[in-house]
Structure formats: structure tokens, C-alpha cells
């Protein structure tokens, strides 16, 4: 929500936007956060690699302007199922740290975007989950969650300068970079269940 509010005024918004949310997971952020920050006549597709979470999202959140569809952003040939240059906006939150080949993923995103389309990609460069989850797993209070907590990781690849790396990669692939910066974000979880739901997919 904070980041969307921060950048949405930097985007150019038109009628009937076609929006793609890559790595939508269970769809709660797509519906409860993203859809509230874009024009009401926008069509949104939430995409994820997991059949299970897509079925969950379809059953719980599908509506006239929001649908869900399986996607592997690393697929060498997306085009039987997806249209090139179809989306006017692409959003991708907390996904790229899990992607083994970020270059290929960004190439596919570039090809999915219409000419002049815009993308917001959030990539965590550090995260306290990697420290907090193992600590919580050892506490007797959360013993029944120990297995799930012990598996949590953000899979962040070590790099000396994530900002320069991503900026240069985007430029190389043909993107015009409006903003590429590091920003500290605080996130408070109301319960251990919310913590696991948000960060528990490894």
C-alpha cells in the first residue's frame, strides 16, 4: 500500500487499463490492495506459478474485473497462453528474489507490456524474515508452527549493489527507468498466522 501510494502518481493512467499482477499468491493483495489503487474500470489478472493458489484465488476473489491465471514467468514460450504487448501496467511484489533467472523474467515482462506500458517491480534486498522466522521456530509459544517457520526464507541473492544491478539490467533490456531506489519498509503483522500466510511460501 505504501509503495503503491508513493509511485502511482508517477504513472500515466488511462481508461480501461489491462493490469497484470505477477506472483499474486492467494490473491488477497491483488484484490484488497492493488485493485483499490488503480482506476475502477481497470481489468486485472493475477498470475502465479502455483495451481493451488490460483484455484484458491479464483474461488475466493474472482469477479467481473479481476481474474486469476497460472503463469510461469520463466517460461520460454508464454505466447500460446498470453498475448505479447497486451498489458498497460505490470505489478510484481516480493517475487523476483525467488526467481532463478531474473533476466529471462524481465524479458518476458517487457514483451507482455504494451509499448509505453509501465511496471512496478518490488525486489527485497534484505529482509528480517530470514532472522525472525528461525527465532520464532525455537520458541515454545510457536512450537506448532515450527516446521513452517523453519522453512521460511526470502532467497535473496547476495549482491554488492542491488540498485545498480537492477537499474543496469532494466536499461540493457530496453526499459526506460523512471525510478530505481532502495527504500526501508516496516511491516507489522497482527498475528503469527498472518505472518505465516504472507511469508510462508518458500
Buried (B, 14 or more C-beta within 10 A) or exposed (E): EEBBEEBEEEBEEEEEBBBBBBBBBBBBBBBEBBBEBBEEEBBBBBBBBBEEBBEBBBEEBBEEEBBBBEBBBBBEEBEEEBEEEBBBBBBBBBBBBBBEEBEBBBBBBBBBBBEEBBBBBBBBBEBEBEEBBBEBBEEEEBEEBBEBBBEBBBEBEEEEEBEEBBBEBBEEEEBEEEEBEEEEEEEEEEEBEEBBBBBBBE
